[in-house]
């Protein structure tokens, strides 16, 4: 099968453009990733919140299956008007990601719930978050891994995670 000169010239031009882009890409500076930078100070804002939902028994029947115990889930039966409520306690955000060596400051605001007696496994032994108050935690992320952030008063739902990635 014969290829016309125009098609052949077009293929050569495309090949030259693609190879020059590839060569240029090898010499262009790349943005460093967070894991290759020096340790940083990271300030992370966290909220202790209680999402709620309610319904009327007339439109949605009250659930009959019990929720897990531990204070993290609350199911209130219908009141005199037939309205029932479901609540849960959570950390928002529930996952915090930092790199090994980072200086971490968590600013935790107590929005809902009188208090949250808590800990971050292998980092912060115990701390207490109270409604309307800001709790500040400072630590160096010196251990790589996944560590639970636990409110002992509202389990199992009020469990978050601190993920410390290795710095490469």
HUVEN-V625003 format. One record per pair of residues at least 12 apart in sequence whose ideal C-beta (glycine too) atoms are under 8 Angstrom apart, sorted by the first residue. I is the first residue (numbers start at 1). GAP is how many residues later the second one is. If there is no record, write none. Layout:
BEGIN
<<I & GAP> <I & GAP>>
END
This chain:
BEGIN
<<34 & 65> <35 & 64> <35 & 130> <35 & 131> <35 & 132> <35 & 133> <36 & 131> <36 & 132> <38 & 63> <39 & 60> <39 & 61> <39 & 62> <39 & 63> <39 & 64> <39 & 128> <40 & 59> <40 & 62> <40 & 63> <41 & 61> <41 & 62> <41 & 63> <41 & 64> <42 & 56> <42 & 60> <42 & 61> <42 & 62> <42 & 63> <43 & 62> <43 & 64> <44 & 52> <44 & 54> <44 & 60> <44 & 61> <44 & 62> <44 & 63> <45 & 62> <45 & 64> <46 & 45> <46 & 46> <46 & 47> <46 & 50> <46 & 60> <46 & 61> <46 & 62> <46 & 63> <46 & 114> <47 & 44> <47 & 45> <47 & 61> <47 & 62> <47 & 64> <48 & 41> <48 & 43> <48 & 60> <48 & 61> <48 & 62> <48 & 63> <48 & 64> <48 & 65> <48 & 68> <48 & 81> <48 & 103> <48 & 110> <49 & 40> <49 & 41> <49 & 42> <49 & 43> <49 & 62> <49 & 63> <50 & 37> <50 & 38> <50 & 39> <50 & 40> <50 & 61> <50 & 62> <50 & 63> <51 & 36> <51 & 37> <51 & 39> <52 & 33> <52 & 34> <52 & 35> <53 & 32> <53 & 33> <53 & 34> <54 & 29> <54 & 30> <54 & 31> <54 & 32> <55 & 28> <55 & 29> <56 & 25> <56 & 26> <56 & 27> <57 & 21> <57 & 25> <57 & 26> <57 & 27> <58 & 24> <62 & 15> <62 & 16> <62 & 22> <63 & 12> <63 & 23> <67 & 19> <68 & 88> <70 & 84> <70 & 85> <70 & 86> <70 & 87> <71 & 18> <71 & 82> <71 & 83> <71 & 84> <72 & 16> <72 & 17> <72 & 79> <72 & 82> <72 & 83> <72 & 84> <72 & 85> <72 & 86> <73 & 13> <73 & 14> <73 & 15> <73 & 84> <74 & 12> <74 & 13> <74 & 14> <75 & 12> <88 & 69> <89 & 23> <89 & 24> <89 & 27> <89 & 62> <89 & 64> <89 & 65> <89 & 68> <89 & 69> <90 & 67> <90 & 68> <90 & 70> <91 & 58> <91 & 60> <91 & 67> <91 & 68> <91 & 69> <93 & 67> <94 & 65> <94 & 66> <94 & 67> <95 & 65> <95 & 66> <95 & 68> <96 & 53> <96 & 64> <96 & 65> <96 & 66> <96 & 67> <97 & 66> <97 & 68> <98 & 43> <98 & 64> <98 & 65> <98 & 66> <98 & 67> <99 & 42> <99 & 65> <99 & 66> <99 & 67> <99 & 68> <100 & 41> <100 & 42> <100 & 43> <100 & 44> <100 & 64> <100 & 65> <100 & 66> <100 & 67> <101 & 39> <101 & 40> <101 & 41> <101 & 66> <102 & 38> <102 & 39> <103 & 35> <103 & 36> <103 & 37> <103 & 38> <104 & 33> <104 & 34> <104 & 35> <104 & 36> <104 & 37> <105 & 31> <105 & 32> <105 & 33> <106 & 29> <106 & 30> <106 & 31> <107 & 27> <107 & 28> <107 & 29> <108 & 19> <108 & 21> <108 & 26> <108 & 27> <108 & 28> <108 & 29> <109 & 20> <109 & 24> <109 & 25> <109 & 26> <110 & 19> <110 & 20> <110 & 21> <110 & 22> <110 & 23> <110 & 24> <110 & 25> <111 & 20> <112 & 19> <113 & 18> <113 & 40> <113 & 41> <114 & 16> <114 & 17> <115 & 13> <115 & 14> <115 & 15> <115 & 16> <115 & 38> <116 & 12> <116 & 13> <116 & 14> <116 & 35> <116 & 37> <116 & 38> <116 & 42> <117 & 34> <117 & 35> <117 & 36> <118 & 31> <118 & 32> <118 & 33> <118 & 34> <119 & 30> <119 & 31> <119 & 33> <120 & 17> <120 & 19> <120 & 27> <120 & 28> <120 & 29> <120 & 30> <120 & 42> <121 & 26> <121 & 27> <121 & 28> <121 & 29> <122 & 21> <122 & 23> <122 & 25> <123 & 16> <123 & 18> <123 & 20> <123 & 24> <123 & 39> <124 & 13> <124 & 15> <129 & 22> <141 & 21> <141 & 23> <143 & 21> <144 & 20> <144 & 21> <144 & 22> <145 & 18> <145 & 19> <146 & 15> <146 & 16> <146 & 17> <146 & 18> <147 & 14> <147 & 15> <147 & 16> <147 & 17> <148 & 12> <148 & 13> <148 & 14> <149 & 12> <149 & 13>>
END
